Amino acid sequence: MKPRELSGEIAGQEWLIRFARLRGKAAGWCEYDKHKILVDTKLSGVPLLETIVHEVLHAEFPWLTEASVTESAADIAKILAAVGYSLEGEEDVA
């Protein structure tokens, strides 16, 4: 089971990552001004991993384009899944 929220340092600042049901098509949101990342609870496996990486990339590198973040997050998630990484409480994401 995913935690409801967790916190950690991103780019030298304390950030909150909250798992919640999001409306609309977005799988996640990065709220720079609040240092908060929202991730949709309906996600699991590789899509969950990719969304977390995607939103952390936004927080870490806000100058990157959406296309760059999307491509990088997909690449990173695929590599992590290929080496057997899985999220705690999740089945294998590969």
C-alpha positions as CSV (number, residue, x, y, z in Angstrom):
1,M,0.0,0.0,0.0
2,K,1.3,3.5,-0.9
3,P,1.8,6.0,1.9
4,R,-0.7,8.9,1.8
5,E,2.2,11.3,1.9
6,L,6.0,11.5,2.4
7,S,8.5,14.3,2.5
8,G,12.1,14.7,1.3
9,E,14.6,17.1,0.0
10,I,14.5,18.1,-3.7
11,A,16.9,20.7,-5.0
12,G,17.9,21.7,-1.5
13,Q,14.3,22.4,-0.4
14,E,11.9,20.3,1.7
15,W,9.1,18.9,-0.5
16,L,5.9,17.0,0.3
17,I,4.7,14.2,-2.0
18,R,1.0,13.5,-1.5
19,F,-0.9,10.6,-3.0
20,A,-4.5,11.6,-3.7
21,R,-7.3,11.0,-6.3
22,L,-6.8,13.6,-9.0
23,R,-9.5,15.0,-11.2
24,G,-9.0,15.2,-15.0
25,K,-6.4,13.5,-17.1
26,A,-3.2,14.4,-15.2
27,A,-1.4,11.6,-13.4
28,G,0.5,14.1,-11.2
29,W,1.1,17.8,-10.4
30,C,4.1,19.7,-9.3
31,E,3.2,22.8,-7.2
32,Y,6.5,24.8,-7.1
33,D,5.3,27.6,-4.9
34,K,4.0,25.1,-2.2
35,H,6.9,22.6,-2.7
36,K,4.3,19.9,-3.1
37,I,3.9,17.1,-5.6
38,L,0.6,15.3,-6.1
39,V,0.4,11.8,-7.5
40,D,-2.9,10.1,-8.4
41,T,-3.7,7.1,-6.2
42,K,-5.2,5.1,-9.2
43,L,-1.6,4.6,-10.5
44,S,0.5,1.5,-9.9
45,G,3.5,-0.3,-11.4
46,V,5.5,1.5,-14.1
47,P,3.0,4.3,-14.6
48,L,3.3,5.2,-10.8
49,L,7.1,5.0,-10.9
50,E,7.2,7.1,-14.1
51,T,4.8,9.8,-12.7
52,I,6.8,10.1,-9.5
53,V,10.1,10.5,-11.5
54,H,8.3,13.0,-13.9
55,E,7.1,15.2,-11.1
56,V,10.4,15.1,-9.2
57,L,12.2,16.1,-12.4
58,H,9.9,19.1,-12.6
59,A,10.7,20.0,-9.0
60,E,14.5,19.5,-9.5
61,F,14.8,21.1,-13.0
62,P,11.9,23.6,-13.5
63,W,13.5,25.1,-16.6
64,L,13.2,21.8,-18.5
65,T,10.4,21.6,-21.1
66,E,7.5,19.3,-20.6
67,A,8.7,17.2,-23.5
68,S,12.1,16.8,-22.0
69,V,10.7,15.8,-18.6
70,T,8.2,13.3,-20.1
71,E,10.9,11.6,-22.2
72,S,13.5,11.5,-19.4
73,A,10.9,10.2,-16.9
74,A,9.9,7.4,-19.3
75,D,13.5,6.4,-19.9
76,I,14.4,6.4,-16.2
77,A,11.3,4.4,-15.2
78,K,12.0,1.8,-17.9
79,I,15.6,1.4,-16.8
80,L,14.6,1.0,-13.2
81,A,11.9,-1.5,-14.1
82,A,14.4,-3.4,-16.3
83,V,16.9,-3.8,-13.4
84,G,14.1,-5.1,-11.1
85,Y,13.3,-2.0,-9.1
86,S,9.8,-2.1,-7.6
87,L,8.0,0.3,-5.3
88,E,7.4,-0.9,-1.7
89,G,4.1,-2.6,-1.5
90,E,3.8,-3.0,-5.3
91,E,4.1,-6.0,-7.4
92,D,7.0,-6.1,-9.8
93,V,6.7,-3.1,-12.1
94,A,8.5,-4.8,-15.0
